[in-house]
Amino acid sequence: MGRTPERIPVLALWSAPRCRSTAFARMMAERDDHVVVHEPLSLVVDFGEAKIHDRVAHNERDVLTALREIAAEKPVFFKDTTDFHYPALLADEEFLAAASHTFIIRHPAEAIASHHKLNPDLGRDEIGFERLYEIFTAVQAATGNTPVVIDSDDLLDRPAETVRAYCEAVGIPFVPEALSWQPGMRSEWQSTSKWHQSTSRTAGFARSSGATVGSVAADPTLSAYLDYHMPYYEKLRAAALRP
């Protein structure tokens, strides 16, 4: 039997794109008890480098090393999205087992509509629910436990109850004051600012008007994408907390 990795104070939130993970990260920043890192793996894949607190990473392994090093000084929260595939993450069983990995979901019809509005050339795999479930099952295999999942609809409908349940599940204090914040575009969002405009206008968890799910059903390509990703969403939804 292999040794059990020592736990590290890294809390991850994995999300398919357009599933309200940025709003959750904004709440975590308001707490001010974690170093909050914005999409380091996405950035390093997309741009070839990512600034992680006071470090610069040039590949996935650099990212995972930086997160470990920062966590030796202060607890880290990072969120990332699965529009990309992360083979080095999936190969790092120690990181999968030692960090706390959590997941946020949204109905794929809504996520696809929102994603397509910003990226009309959207491809099937970029929607991300299959990759999200792949990370979920990898964490499950590495830890022997079912990871924490929250549904972002619950976050909007019952923010205090949902965040409280999340905090209890991952072992951090519930900070009700962090459920509201000052609107604005944060510096870590600048390089991908078009994706974060809606969150920059919020002062808390709230629904925004935007692309409608009818556009997905009416488009044969998007409708096929929806059919492909629904089974992965449904498996994740079955594991979601019930606040």
Beta strands, then each sheet from edge to edge (+ up, - down):
strand 1: 10-15
strand 2: 35-38
strand 3: 50-52
strand 4: 55-57
strand 5: 76-81
strand 6: 100-105
strand 7: 148-151
sheet 1: 2+ 5+ 1+ 6+ 7+
sheet 2: 3+ 4-
end
